[in-house]
Amino acid sequence: MELPEELQFITHARMPQKTTKARMDGRVCIITGATSGVGYQATKRLAQGGAHLVLVCRNREKSIKLKLELTNGNGTQIDLIQADLSKLSDVRQAAGYILEHYPHIDVLINNAGLHNTRRILTNDGFETVFCVNHLASYLLTRLLLERLIESAPVRVIQVNSQGHRFGGLDLDDLHWAKRHYNGYKAYGASKVAQLLTVWEFSEKLGENGVTINAMHPGEVRTNIGMNNGILYRTYQRYLLWWILKQPVISGNAIYYQAAAPEMAGISGRFFNQTIDEKPAPHALDRNLGKRVWSISEELTGLSGHA
Ligand SMILES: NC(=O)c1ccc[n+]([C@@H]2O[C@H](COP(=O)([O-])OP(=O)(O)OC[C@H]3O[C@@H](n4cnc5c(N)ncnc54)[C@H](OP(=O)(O)O)[C@@H]3O)[C@@H](O)[C@H]2O)c1
């Protein structure tokens, strides 16, 4: 029995995923949040594929350890950039460093993300999940845009989530000052905002050889949510854990998105790992997307820039 379109993500999650044997030798791949879970697995897989990795991570010790682990015994080139993506000033610094040191970029993977059970504001006054999951990825992509266009063909991969189906985006209350904070809805809101901007980015990038897609990396065992209280951590480790898959599948899916020849030229899509999928209707509202784009521009200080 075929499930209705809005439930097909359940079927897709059980389907065999696509893989590629294509290599990434010397290709410059920038990835955020490489020190754990999905990002760690993607980084490992890209290193196996020969990519030149630029890791944007907040924790220096963890990223040095990761670099040592991945360079051990092979010629993998790994560069580290430290940035806390809950600070837009760090995002700007990271982008500045990238523009200064990398005349050519092949792949940008905005992966870093989190889930909070309570409302925490960043120093800039943004709700943290909205800031890290959406604003930081939006700003980094915008700041690198010209370099990406010059480097075409380039692939931008937004690690999104089925959590966008939770909804929760309220443009009049992006930072949850007026509503009771709901961690799932706040997570959903950040992912809806990111998805809505993917369609806008894709349209603006048009024919210039930069593709941008969003992907759900699978329901996998990672550290997401483990920054929350003991109740949530217990729920995650002892109940949720058993239904979650190994995050190696996410690393493979991101590698496919980055490397597969058949992904060349494909843009403005949402993938359930590697399977093209229709997102929730509220994440397809282009009018809402245009408003999210201009609000994101304003919040990240980009208003008035090309
Ligand atoms: N796990 C799943 O089932 C699942 C499902 C759907 C979507 N996703 C998405 O997958 C992505 C990766 O999540 P994950 O599951 O791999 O979680 P994770 O194991 O907690 O990894 C998250 C990564 O993001 C980094 N990060 C978090 N906040 C940051 C900040 N303020 N500045 C810089 N880096 C920051 C973390 O750094 P530290 O190592 O320093 O903590 C870590 O490297 C997220 O976008 C998430 O929404 C995951």
Ligand as a Chemical Component Dictionary entry (heavy atoms), coordinates in Angstrom:
data_LIG
# 
_chem_comp.id                   LIG 
_chem_comp.type                 NON-POLYMER 
_chem_comp.pdbx_formal_charge   0 
_chem_comp.three_letter_code    LIG 
# 
loop_
_chem_comp_atom.comp_id 
_chem_comp_atom.atom_id 
_chem_comp_atom.alt_atom_id 
_chem_comp_atom.type_symbol 
_chem_comp_atom.charge 
_chem_comp_atom.model_Cartn_x 
_chem_comp_atom.model_Cartn_y 
_chem_comp_atom.model_Cartn_z 
_chem_comp_atom.pdbx_ordinal 
LIG N1  N1  N 0  20.770 13.079 14.588 1  
LIG C1  C1  C 0  19.677 13.046 13.873 2  
LIG O1  O1  O 0  18.885 12.087 13.911 3  
LIG C2  C2  C 0  19.362 14.199 12.954 4  
LIG C3  C3  C 0  18.153 14.151 12.252 5  
LIG C4  C4  C 0  17.852 15.206 11.395 6  
LIG C5  C5  C 0  18.724 16.243 11.227 7  
LIG N2  N2  N 1  19.903 16.274 11.946 8  
LIG C6  C6  C 0  20.784 17.433 11.725 9  
LIG O2  O2  O 0  22.116 16.999 11.575 10 
LIG C7  C7  C 0  23.002 18.070 11.931 11 
LIG C8  C8  C 0  24.100 17.544 12.831 12 
LIG O3  O3  O 0  23.517 17.121 14.047 13 
LIG P1  P1  P 0  23.965 15.789 14.811 14 
LIG O4  O4  O 0  22.782 14.937 14.950 15 
LIG O5  O5  O -1 25.188 15.252 14.213 16 
LIG O6  O6  O 0  24.258 16.392 16.274 17 
LIG P2  P2  P 0  25.605 16.430 17.141 18 
LIG O7  O7  O 0  26.170 15.065 17.275 19 
LIG O8  O8  O 0  25.220 17.139 18.390 20 
LIG O9  O9  O 0  26.585 17.327 16.264 21 
LIG C9  C9  C 0  26.306 18.685 16.088 22 
LIG C10 C10 C 0  27.546 19.398 15.580 23 
LIG O10 O10 O 0  27.237 20.803 15.502 24 
LIG C11 C11 C 0  28.190 21.515 16.302 25 
LIG N3  N3  N 0  27.591 22.709 16.909 26 
LIG C12 C12 C 0  26.514 22.799 17.706 27 
LIG N4  N4  N 0  26.345 24.067 18.124 28 
LIG C13 C13 C 0  27.352 24.792 17.564 29 
LIG C14 C14 C 0  27.755 26.145 17.624 30 
LIG N5  N5  N 0  27.111 27.046 18.392 31 
LIG N6  N6  N 0  28.833 26.535 16.923 32 
LIG C15 C15 C 0  29.529 25.661 16.170 33 
LIG N7  N7  N 0  29.219 24.366 16.088 34 
LIG C16 C16 C 0  28.138 23.932 16.791 35 
LIG C17 C17 C 0  28.621 20.523 17.370 36 
LIG O11 O11 O 0  29.863 20.934 17.946 37 
LIG P3  P3  P 0  30.411 20.245 19.312 38 
LIG O12 O12 O 0  31.041 18.937 18.909 39 
LIG O13 O13 O 0  31.391 21.246 19.799 40 
LIG O14 O14 O 0  29.234 20.055 20.217 41 
LIG C18 C18 C 0  28.715 19.259 16.549 42 
LIG O15 O15 O 0  29.930 19.227 15.821 43 
LIG C19 C19 C 0  22.140 19.147 12.574 44 
LIG O16 O16 O 0  21.896 20.181 11.654 45 
LIG C20 C20 C 0  20.854 18.407 12.898 46 
LIG O17 O17 O 0  19.741 19.251 12.941 47 
LIG C21 C21 C 0  20.239 15.283 12.795 48 
# 
loop_
_chem_comp_bond.comp_id 
_chem_comp_bond.atom_id_1 
_chem_comp_bond.atom_id_2 
_chem_comp_bond.value_order 
_chem_comp_bond.pdbx_ordinal 
LIG N1  C1  SING 1  
LIG C1  O1  DOUB 2  
LIG C1  C2  SING 3  
LIG C2  C3  SING 4  
LIG C2  C21 DOUB 5  
LIG C3  C4  DOUB 6  
LIG C4  C5  SING 7  
LIG C5  N2  DOUB 8  
LIG N2  C6  SING 9  
LIG N2  C21 SING 10 
LIG C6  O2  SING 11 
LIG C6  C20 SING 12 
LIG O2  C7  SING 13 
LIG C7  C8  SING 14 
LIG C7  C19 SING 15 
LIG C8  O3  SING 16 
LIG O3  P1  SING 17 
LIG P1  O4  DOUB 18 
LIG P1  O5  SING 19 
LIG P1  O6  SING 20 
LIG O6  P2  SING 21 
LIG P2  O7  DOUB 22 
LIG P2  O8  SING 23 
LIG P2  O9  SING 24 
LIG O9  C9  SING 25 
LIG C9  C10 SING 26 
LIG C10 O10 SING 27 
LIG C10 C18 SING 28 
LIG O10 C11 SING 29 
LIG C11 N3  SING 30 
LIG C11 C17 SING 31 
LIG N3  C12 SING 32 
LIG N3  C16 SING 33 
LIG C12 N4  DOUB 34 
LIG N4  C13 SING 35 
LIG C13 C14 SING 36 
LIG C13 C16 DOUB 37 
LIG C14 N5  SING 38 
LIG C14 N6  DOUB 39 
LIG N6  C15 SING 40 
LIG C15 N7  DOUB 41 
LIG N7  C16 SING 42 
LIG C17 O11 SING 43 
LIG C17 C18 SING 44 
LIG O11 P3  SING 45 
LIG P3  O12 DOUB 46 
LIG P3  O13 SING 47 
LIG P3  O14 SING 48 
LIG C18 O15 SING 49 
LIG C19 O16 SING 50 
LIG C19 C20 SING 51 
LIG C20 O17 SING 52 
# 
